[in-house]
Amino acid sequence: DYYLQFKSNTAPNDGAGIWEECPKPGLRNEFARDTMPHELVEVNCSDTAGTITKKFYLQPIDYMPSVCGDDDTNPQPSFIDKAIKNIAFFRNRIAFLAGDSVVLSQAGDYFNFWAKTGMTITPSDCIDVAVSSTSPATLLDAIAVQRGLLLFSKEQQFMLTTDNDVLRPETAKVVNISTYSYNSLVKPFSMGTSVGFTNNTTSHSRFM
């Protein structure tokens, strides 16, 4: 199913106009901004003497609402009602890590986590995939590498990747690549052609 709303060119409800896609009436299509990640904004301020100073403000982000579909054709992102553990940037998308899922925004539209239309899937649509594991795998960190987005849980590592040149909802996949313990207090870091991280599951710390 899809939903349309008439937009008149002249009067509120009649006359010439067009039908535009809209979300299902009565369906909640916005995020609670206060419980979502915020942004730190730099602002130039001047006093009465004309002196310019820089100030920083931490403020909620204006996330895009859903503009089409319902819970079947345009479902809520899987980070709803979960704690967002970390944020990464990958292939011109913002990625939220929540539970065992990684949710990527629309390409180039970093604060939009909904589909563009409820009638088809577009290459730039948001991507929402979960890791597959026989043990609990809460994603805690991520780092972009040449092959894809390397994801870390406490006991396993996964790779968000695609077999195509373009990362799109139909081709995105997450594969299990290793089962090393990971110390979530130390962020993984790039070493050029490899990635370094630590673990401390025994009496000694290890650098991998």
C-alpha positions, 0 to 999 in steps of 0.5 A: 500500500502507499498513501497520497495527499492532494496538493492544490495549486490555487485553493486548499482542497480543490482546483488544479494540483497534484497528488504527493506521496505521504505517510499513513495518516496517524502514524508517528513519523518523527524521532524524539530529538532530545533522545537522539544524538546531538550536534556541536555547532560553532557560532561567531559572536561579536560584542559591542566593541566589534570583537569576534569570539567563537562559541559552541552550542550543543543542540538537538538535530533536525532529523528528517521525518518520514514522508511516505509509507507505513510500518511495512513499506517504510519501517522505523529504523531498528535503533528505535527504543535501543541505546545508540552505542556509537556513530561512524561515517561510511561512504557518505552516510552516517551510521548508528550502532544500536544493539546488533544492528547498524543503521546507515542514513540516506547517501548524502542526507546524513539526518534522514533515516527513512526511505524516499518512497514507499513504492520502490527501493532507491540506491540512496535509501537508508540501510538497516542490517543486523549481524548474525551470530549464535552469541549476543553481539552488541555492536560497540565501535566501527572503523571504515577500511578499504573492504567496508565498515569494520564492526566490533562487538566484545567477542566478535568482529564483522564487516559491512560490505557489498559485492557491488561498486555501489553500496545500496540496501539490496546489496549490503551485507554483514559477514563475520570475519573474526572472534577476538575479544575487544576492549571497548574502552580503547577505540580501534585505530587505523594503521594504514593497511591494517587496524589495531585494537586491544583486549584484556580478557586475561590478566594481561592486555593484548594488542591485536 
